[in-house]
Amino acid sequence: MGKQVVLFHAASAGEFEQLKPILKKVNRSRYFILLTFFSPTIFNIEKNTPLADAVCYHPFDFPWSALLFFRKFDIHHYIITRNDIWPTHLFIAKQLGINTILINANLYRERHYNSRFMMFFLKQIFDNFNLILTGSERLQSNLLNLVSQKKILVTGDSRLDRLLELKSENNSPLLPECFASSHTLILGSIIPSDFPVIFEGFKEYYPNGNQSLEQKDHRIIIVPHEINTSELNIIENKLSELGLSWVYYSEKEKLKESQVVIINKIGILANLYKYSDLAYVGAGFGAGVHSVMEPAVYKNVVSFGPNYQIVDMAVSLVEDELASIINNSEDFVQFLTLLSNPDKLEKYKGKMAHFIREQKLASDAIIKAIFTDE
C-alpha cells in the first residue's frame, strides 16, 4: 500500500516557521508530505526543504483548479495553518472526502462576530473543516461562535515550539557582549505610530542624551518593522534631537562603543531578544501589536500599545500582570524605570520564565489529534 498524501499549506515564511516543528514529527514512512506556498519569496527559498517530499505553489482558488489539484495528487489530508483559507479549495476538498484541518486557528476580531453577514459567511466556510485546532481556551470560545465544540480541540500554538527550538539553536553572537551585560531595552518591530510615545519617553527619561544612558549603563536596540530610508531618517532625526548618538547594525566595528544601535538587517529580531531585559513591541498604536512570544521566551519584560487584543499571548500576559500597556509617554517612562530596578526586573523575569514553562507545547498534540486514529 502506498503512502497517504498529506498537504500542508503555508502562505508565507511566518506560517512555514509554525509548521516546521509539526513537519519534523510526521511519520514519513507512512505519509507523503506535499508542501504548498503562495508567496514566491518563501517558495524560492524552501522549494528543496528536507521537511517535505514535494513542494509546489498552491493553485488559485478556482473550482476547476482545486478539483484538478486534489485529484491529481490523491490528497488524503488538507492541512492549513493560521488563517490562509481558500474557500473553494476547502469546499471541493470536503466534497471529495478529504480530511480538512485548520491548525493554529486564531480568530480574534470582534467584527467576526457582530456582523450577521460576516457570521453567516464564516460559518459556511468553517463548516467545511473536519477538525480545528487552536491555541487556547480563549480562542476556542471565539470559534464556538462559528462551529460546534466537537470540531475544536485546544492544542497550543506551534509558534512557541518553533521559537523554543530557535532559542536552543541561538549560539551566534549578533551583538557585542556589552549589550547583554548592560541594562538593555529593545524596541521590536516598531512603526511610525509608536514613535511619539517612544521618543517623548526618551526625552524625559534620558534628559542629557548619551550622558544619561552612560550614567545609567543602559543600551537601546532599535528594530524598525520596515527598513526604508524615510523611517530610518525619522528615527535618526529624533535621536539627534535628544542628543543620542547611534550606529547601524551593519557598522560592526562601531557596535561595541555605542549605546544605541539601529538594526538595518531583516530576519534577526527574534534572536536579538537574548540581549535585552525590556522589550517594547511595536504596532500597538496601529492595526495591532506584533509578536510578544519572541521576547517572552527570552524572559524579557514586555510592553506594547493599547491595540493588543489580536494577539492571544498578549492578552494572557496582561491578565497575568506580566506586560505593561503603554497608552502614553508617561506609561513608557514608568516602564523604563524597571531597567534601574534590578530586583524588580529579576522578579518579573522569573515570573515570565514560569509563564513560558506553563504554556502547552503544540506539535505533539497536533500530530496526535490528526494522525493517532489512523
MARTIKE-288529 format. One record per residue (C-alpha): residue in three letters; x, z, y; residue number from 1. Coordinates in steps of 0.001 Angstrom, whole numbers, always signed. Layout:
BEGIN
- ala,X,Z,Y,NUM
...
//
This chain:
BEGIN
- met,+0,+0,+0,1
- gly,+1337,-932,+3467,2
- lys,+1758,+1391,+6365,3
- gln,-1126,+2090,+8745,4
- val,-538,+692,+12223,5
- val,-761,+3324,+14953,6
- leu,-919,+2035,+18515,7
- phe,+394,+4370,+21211,8
- his,-200,+3192,+24771,9
- ala,+1826,+4387,+27763,10
- ala,+1026,+2903,+31155,11
- ser,+4432,+3649,+32667,12
- ala,+7579,+5774,+32438,13
- gly,+5806,+9086,+33035,14
- glu,+3340,+8555,+30204,15
- phe,+6121,+7421,+27880,16
- glu,+8012,+10669,+28554,17
- gln,+4887,+12553,+27446,18
- leu,+4758,+10516,+24240,19
- lys,+8388,+10998,+23220,20
- pro,+8020,+14442,+21561,21
- ile,+4994,+13144,+19627,22
- leu,+6573,+9882,+18529,23
- lys,+9524,+11811,+17108,24
- lys,+7190,+13692,+14774,25
- val,+5147,+10780,+13370,26
- asn,+5752,+10161,+9656,27
- arg,+7396,+6730,+9845,28
- ser,+7314,+6300,+6074,29
- arg,+3521,+6228,+6294,30
- tyr,+2787,+4884,+9759,31
- phe,+3989,+1807,+11647,32
- ile,+4246,+2645,+15347,33
- leu,+3233,-67,+17796,34
- leu,+4016,+975,+21364,35
- thr,+2436,-781,+24343,36
- phe,+3283,-615,+28040,37
- phe,+1621,-2047,+31107,38
- ser,+4499,-1646,+33565,39
- pro,+7206,-4360,+33292,40
- thr,+9755,-1860,+34580,41
- ile,+9388,+531,+31661,42
- phe,+8876,-2321,+29170,43
- asn,+12233,-3862,+30072,44
- ile,+13967,-506,+29711,45
- glu,+12309,+661,+26486,46
- lys,+11463,-2544,+24596,47
- asn,+14096,-1663,+21976,48
- thr,+13351,+2059,+21732,49
- pro,+14029,+3566,+18285,50
- leu,+10884,+5671,+18704,51
- ala,+8684,+2691,+17781,52
- asp,+8683,-58,+15156,53
- ala,+7482,-2661,+17670,54
- val,+6926,-2787,+21425,55
- cys,+4762,-5153,+23459,56
- tyr,+2642,-5361,+26585,57
- his,-904,-4063,+26489,58
- pro,-3299,-7031,+26871,59
- phe,-5578,-7319,+29879,60
- asp,-8994,-5741,+29423,61
- phe,-10988,-8809,+28351,62
- pro,-13255,-8721,+25280,63
- trp,-11563,-11704,+23618,64
- ser,-8031,-10379,+24188,65
- ala,-8987,-6928,+22878,66
- leu,-10657,-8369,+19759,67
- leu,-7751,-10717,+19025,68
- phe,-5170,-7988,+19616,69
- phe,-6767,-5384,+17345,70
- arg,-7445,-7871,+14536,71
- lys,-4006,-9457,+14696,72
- phe,-2210,-6143,+14225,73
- asp,-4829,-4493,+11989,74
- ile,-4651,-1317,+14059,75
- his,-5880,+1923,+12485,76
- his,-5341,+4383,+15373,77
- tyr,-5589,+3585,+19080,78
- ile,-3964,+6481,+20971,79
- ile,-3941,+6732,+24752,80
- thr,-2136,+9388,+26782,81
- arg,-3349,+10783,+30089,82
- asn,-5858,+8589,+31924,83
- asp,-4828,+4959,+31481,84
- ile,-8042,+3998,+29703,85
- trp,-9025,+362,+29109,86
- pro,-12832,+486,+28709,87
- thr,-13274,-2882,+26985,88
- his,-10467,-2216,+24506,89
- leu,-11937,+1195,+23831,90
- phe,-15407,-245,+23194,91
- ile,-14091,-3028,+20925,92
- ala,-11936,-535,+19018,93
- lys,-14979,+1615,+18295,94
- gln,-16967,-1410,+17092,95
- leu,-14123,-2296,+14731,96
- gly,-13993,+1237,+13314,97
- ile,-10571,+2011,+14790,98
- asn,-9826,+5706,+15263,99
- thr,-9693,+6215,+19060,100
- ile,-7890,+9225,+20511,101
- leu,-7106,+10420,+24025,102
- ile,-4240,+12909,+24273,103
- asn,-3150,+14982,+27283,104
- ala,-6599,+14356,+28772,105
- asn,-6723,+15528,+32373,106
- leu,-9972,+15046,+34279,107
- tyr,-9997,+17364,+37232,108
- arg,-11598,+15807,+40318,109
- glu,-14966,+17228,+41389,110
- arg,-16218,+13732,+42176,111
- his,-16143,+13022,+38448,112
- tyr,-18997,+15475,+38021,113
- asn,-21031,+15499,+41240,114
- ser,-21898,+11801,+41264,115
- arg,-24652,+10668,+38911,116
- phe,-23245,+7169,+38780,117
- met,-19723,+8397,+38006,118
- met,-21032,+10808,+35369,119
- phe,-23026,+8037,+33680,120
- phe,-20078,+5635,+33809,121
- leu,-17577,+8141,+32407,122
- lys,-19947,+9310,+29678,123
- gln,-20287,+5729,+28456,124
- ile,-16513,+5386,+28301,125
- phe,-15686,+8754,+26778,126
- asp,-18364,+8372,+24120,127
- asn,-16115,+5730,+22538,128
- phe,-13416,+8272,+21710,129
- asn,-13405,+9865,+18275,130
- leu,-11167,+12692,+19479,131
- ile,-9994,+14048,+22832,132
- leu,-7006,+16397,+23021,133
- thr,-6439,+18305,+26247,134
- gly,-4053,+20832,+27716,135
- ser,-6124,+23920,+28455,136
- glu,-9499,+25608,+28204,137
- arg,-9996,+24817,+31904,138
- leu,-9610,+21103,+31292,139
- gln,-11775,+21359,+28196,140
- ser,-14518,+22894,+30319,141
- asn,-14332,+19908,+32675,142
- leu,-14528,+17440,+29786,143
- leu,-17622,+19152,+28391,144
- asn,-19479,+17557,+31296,145
- leu,-18880,+14217,+29581,146
- val,-18598,+14698,+25816,147
- ser,-19688,+17153,+23164,148
- gln,-17466,+20064,+22230,149
- lys,-16979,+18775,+18681,150
- lys,-14887,+15905,+20057,151
- ile,-12484,+18095,+22093,152
- leu,-9500,+20158,+20981,153
- val,-7126,+22167,+23170,154
- thr,-3607,+21297,+22007,155
- gly,-1474,+21833,+25108,156
- asp,+281,+19234,+27250,157
- ser,+3183,+17355,+25644,158
- arg,+4880,+17033,+29031,159
- leu,+6010,+20632,+28574,160
- asp,+7538,+19804,+25189,161
- arg,+9467,+16957,+26775,162
- leu,+10655,+18991,+29760,163
- leu,+11961,+21725,+27461,164
- glu,+13793,+19041,+25467,165
- leu,+15323,+17664,+28656,166
- lys,+16325,+21152,+29756,167
- ser,+18172,+21754,+26487,168
- glu,+19997,+18432,+26959,169
- asn,+20778,+19008,+30659,170
- asn,+24522,+19557,+30466,171
- ser,+25770,+17013,+33004,172
- pro,+26864,+18511,+36341,173
- leu,+24803,+16875,+39080,174
- leu,+25895,+19162,+41914,175
- pro,+28854,+21481,+42526,176
- glu,+28515,+24950,+41028,177
- cys,+28209,+26455,+44519,178
- phe,+24597,+25262,+44627,179
- ala,+23814,+27315,+41519,180
- ser,+25747,+30387,+42669,181
- ser,+24253,+30395,+46186,182
- his,+20632,+31138,+47019,183
- thr,+19179,+27638,+46886,184
- leu,+15885,+26076,+47944,185
- ile,+14805,+22685,+46627,186
- leu,+12198,+20517,+48327,187
- gly,+10924,+18474,+45396,188
- ser,+9308,+15082,+45872,189
- ile,+8278,+15712,+49476,190
- ile,+6282,+13220,+51536,191
- pro,+5770,+12953,+55336,192
- ser,+2668,+15170,+55329,193
- asp,+4930,+18030,+54150,194
- phe,+7436,+17579,+56985,195
- pro,+5719,+19540,+59818,196
- val,+5384,+22727,+57765,197
- ile,+8876,+22473,+56286,198
- phe,+10790,+21776,+59483,199
- glu,+8806,+24219,+61626,200
- gly,+9589,+26820,+58980,201
- phe,+13290,+25954,+59059,202
- lys,+13268,+26206,+62854,203
- glu,+12038,+29785,+62658,204
- tyr,+13987,+30979,+59605,205
- tyr,+17286,+29274,+60429,206
- pro,+17276,+29531,+64258,207
- asn,+21004,+28828,+64526,208
- gly,+21057,+25924,+62128,209
- asn,+24150,+25757,+59944,210
- gln,+25339,+29157,+61129,211
- ser,+22135,+30773,+59844,212
- leu,+22479,+29025,+56475,213
- glu,+26090,+30147,+56092,214
- gln,+25337,+33740,+57101,215
- lys,+22537,+33948,+54527,216
- asp,+24546,+31989,+51902,217
- his,+21614,+29630,+51474,218
- arg,+21684,+25992,+50420,219
- ile,+18968,+23342,+50567,220
- ile,+18368,+20375,+48281,221
- ile,+16013,+17794,+49793,222
- val,+14411,+15294,+47406,223
- pro,+12131,+12746,+49139,224
- his,+9411,+11213,+46994,225
- glu,+10279,+7779,+48370,226
- ile,+13858,+6850,+49153,227
- asn,+13299,+4453,+52009,228
- thr,+15016,+4079,+55359,229
- ser,+12083,+5201,+57508,230
- glu,+11527,+8506,+55686,231
- leu,+15240,+9234,+55407,232
- asn,+15615,+8645,+59149,233
- ile,+12827,+11123,+59886,234
- ile,+14494,+13760,+57705,235
- glu,+17884,+13118,+59316,236
- asn,+16462,+13443,+62832,237
- lys,+14565,+16633,+62017,238
- leu,+17670,+18241,+60528,239
- ser,+19781,+17212,+63528,240
- glu,+17233,+18720,+65931,241
- leu,+17554,+22013,+64056,242
- gly,+21364,+21983,+64055,243
- leu,+21508,+21467,+60297,244
- ser,+24170,+19061,+59063,245
- trp,+23717,+17291,+55756,246
- val,+25312,+14899,+53309,247
- tyr,+23770,+12383,+50961,248
- tyr,+23988,+12889,+47217,249
- ser,+25964,+9661,+46956,250
- glu,+28744,+11199,+49099,251
- lys,+30216,+13057,+46128,252
- glu,+33418,+14111,+47858,253
- lys,+31460,+15994,+50567,254
- leu,+28940,+17861,+48417,255
- lys,+30994,+20997,+47822,256
- glu,+31405,+21696,+51529,257
- ser,+27794,+21069,+52531,258
- gln,+24897,+23500,+52791,259
- val,+22273,+20715,+52783,260
- val,+22114,+17672,+50520,261
- ile,+19615,+14812,+50692,262
- ile,+19093,+13218,+47282,263
- asn,+19192,+9445,+47618,264
- lys,+19026,+8705,+43902,265
- ile,+15849,+8435,+41850,266
- gly,+15174,+9922,+38420,267
- ile,+17177,+13165,+38606,268
- leu,+14760,+15602,+40252,269
- ala,+13694,+17330,+37019,270
- asn,+17315,+18178,+36229,271
- leu,+18140,+19353,+39761,272
- tyr,+15853,+22367,+39444,273
- lys,+18527,+24133,+37405,274
- tyr,+20448,+24616,+40674,275
- ser,+17605,+26173,+42678,276
- asp,+15859,+29514,+42961,277
- leu,+12889,+28476,+45095,278
- ala,+11012,+25202,+44798,279
- tyr,+8604,+23757,+47319,280
- val,+6791,+20927,+45505,281
- gly,+5613,+18114,+47724,282
- ala,+2332,+16257,+48372,283
- gly,+135,+19359,+48553,284
- phe,-847,+18263,+52057,285
- gly,-1606,+14778,+50751,286
- ala,-3508,+13453,+47745,287
- gly,-2342,+16304,+45542,288
- val,+754,+18243,+44561,289
- his,+3338,+16667,+42287,290
- ser,+4693,+18235,+39087,291
- val,+5085,+22021,+39158,292
- met,+6000,+22086,+35486,293
- glu,+9512,+20800,+36190,294
- pro,+10609,+23722,+38422,295
- ala,+8705,+26219,+36302,296
- val,+10768,+25518,+33164,297
- tyr,+13870,+26442,+35186,298
- lys,+12292,+29712,+36354,299
- asn,+12041,+28590,+39979,300
- val,+9616,+30482,+42167,301
- val,+7169,+27770,+43176,302
- ser,+5159,+26908,+46274,303
- phe,+3078,+23951,+47401,304
- gly,+434,+22860,+49892,305
- pro,-3301,+23572,+49592,306
- asn,-4238,+20445,+47593,307
- tyr,-3056,+21650,+44200,308
- gln,-6236,+21650,+42087,309
- ile,-5378,+18306,+40440,310
- val,-2516,+19953,+38510,311
- asp,-3692,+22309,+35820,312
- met,-475,+24328,+35671,313
- ala,-510,+24752,+39451,314
- val,-3955,+26334,+39149,315
- ser,-2666,+28654,+36418,316
- leu,+383,+29664,+38452,317
- val,-1804,+30539,+41432,318
- glu,-4161,+32559,+39246,319
- asp,-1184,+34444,+37753,320
- glu,+294,+35035,+41231,321
- leu,+3402,+33056,+40314,322
- ala,+3019,+30413,+43003,323
- ser,+2528,+30547,+46756,324
- ile,+37,+28323,+48533,325
- ile,+1558,+27092,+51781,326
- asn,-1059,+26443,+54452,327
- asn,+1226,+26505,+57486,328
- ser,+4800,+27097,+58622,329
- glu,+4275,+30871,+58679,330
- asp,+3454,+30801,+54975,331
- phe,+6563,+28710,+54356,332
- val,+8769,+31173,+56261,333
- gln,+7334,+34032,+54197,334
- phe,+8187,+32064,+51050,335
- leu,+11763,+31504,+52272,336
- thr,+12306,+35262,+52673,337
- leu,+12434,+35504,+48868,338
- leu,+15885,+33894,+48998,339
- ser,+17159,+37013,+50743,340
- asn,+15420,+39432,+48379,341
- pro,+17333,+39160,+45064,342
- asp,+15443,+41977,+43332,343
- lys,+12052,+40448,+44044,344
- leu,+13385,+36998,+43204,345
- glu,+14626,+38106,+39780,346
- lys,+11318,+39798,+39083,347
- tyr,+9466,+36543,+39793,348
- lys,+11930,+34585,+37672,349
- gly,+11388,+36916,+34741,350
- lys,+7624,+36503,+35043,351
- met,+7969,+32716,+35226,352
- ala,+10134,+32666,+32096,353
- his,+7482,+34719,+30304,354
- phe,+4749,+32370,+31543,355
- ile,+6543,+29325,+30125,356
- arg,+7169,+31059,+26784,357
- glu,+3441,+31774,+26534,358
- gln,+2442,+28130,+27014,359
- lys,+1273,+26217,+23951,360
- leu,+3668,+23502,+22791,361
- ala,+1626,+20415,+22148,362
- ser,+3422,+17891,+19960,363
- asp,+2955,+19686,+16615,364
- ala,-679,+20457,+17437,365
- ile,-1330,+16830,+18419,366
- ile,+229,+15464,+15227,367
- lys,-1786,+17936,+13154,368
- ala,-5055,+17065,+14939,369
- ile,-4594,+13317,+14458,370
- phe,-2987,+12947,+11050,371
- thr,-3481,+16054,+8895,372
- asp,-6730,+14994,+7244,373
- glu,-5438,+11593,+6161,374
//
